[in-house]
Amino acid sequence: MAQLGDQTQAQLLMRDMGLTSQNIERRRQIVGLEPQDLARIAAVKDLVLGHVEELTAVFFDYLASLDESRPLLNDRVLRERARQFKREHLAAMVQSDYGPSYVEQRVELAILYGKAGLELRVFLAAFHHLLKAIGALVLKQFEQSPLGGFDHFISLKKVAFFDIGIIVDVIVFDRERVIRQQQDAIRELSTPVLQIRERLLLLPIIGVIDTHRARLITESLLKAIRANRAKVVVMDITGVATIDSKVANHLIQTVTAAKLMGAAVIVTGLSADVAQSLVALGIDLEKLNTVGDLQGGMEEAEGMLGYSVVSAGTAPAAIQT
Amino acid sequence: MVVLSDITISIEREHDIVAARQKGRELAARMGFSGTDQTLLATAISEVARNIVSYAGRGTVVLSSVEEQGRRGLMIIAEDHGPGIADVGLAMRDGYSTGGSLGAGLPGAKRLVDDFELSSTVGTGTTVTLKKWLR
């Protein structure tokens, strides 16, 4: 059952990382795997297949010499699975088929390394020792023509670097997961909708608006309009440095959606620079009700709702008594 | 034309667009462009970088400080190996979009800068070159 769970985990991860067949094809191009490499790999296939056990031992013996790999090696279950994966890896490495199922095996192994807390530099060192051992075998077979031996080894090395690329990406992607989660949290925190008065909301937008954030802004605004039965919303974009056509489109859509829910939107804080670039872009903002600054926007909104703010000094005498 | 310095930014995801326009704004400020021109340049970079993400998936934006006939300027080259644009004339028309956007990207970017060049071959890719000169 655990096996099945991990397999789906590898497939899910491949999807999240964008490891599609197209991406895999691109990775093969990047390391420069060409038909002639496949021919050379086929020529040393039997040699590698004949030494799978020995080569697996080289990898794990080297790991065993390092304290850093204890977490992996001390756990019997993880260790045995890693060994089995490595045997399968060596066999698959020389089959000349480096498509999605090969990549899935690599991802599976990387997940296992991640689980065991195997550091990247430790893995790389052990992998280097494995490659050295493979290189020694290949050169021995090509004793008569060392140059040919070198070419054959380099072809295999391309596959090795293709593999390393995947393993590194999986481990880095896993680490970045924390950063992504924090980013999501910040995004959500950074789109507050504030109620200023009965039926009046303030939506201050600061920083970069991307597609994801624009969607969040729209969502939280519409929810707040409903919850507060708001009639007027002041959207302040003083803190947005650049508005391109896509972001402008998002803003227009948000305003339109708010209108459909019965709330008028006043946009404030459009800087002179941004105004000029929007005009140059040819974006029609006629639909937007814009007011120069936040103060002006608040005054207009209060007027629309029938509030009038009076300074205490000039308040009617009746209230002063 | 002499290129004095250049920075290459690879564009693949939405946050690369942000990085590209921030770099552009920094370079423009260093070169002595006014605040308004910095914003116009950042917006232009945003448009061409966004086109790469939306239509080609992957590409590069090169920002360079250039000199020609005694004047200095900022040059933006956005290049991709995507599907290319079949009808350049149509793509440059306001309000035309195959991607469900406002259709303001390319014609808008053209109005944000002084020089604009677009070359595209279907199946090979697209290169957009923008230049804005210091006044």
Interface residues (C-beta under 8 A of the other chain):
Chain A: V208 D210 T211 H212 A241 T242 I243 D244 S245 K246 A248 N249 S271 A272 D273 V274 Q276 S277 A280 L281 G282 I283
Chain B: E14 H15 V18 R21 R25 G35 T36 Q38 T39 L40 A42 T43 S46 E47 R50 D94 S101 L102 A104 G105 P107 G108 A109 R111 L112
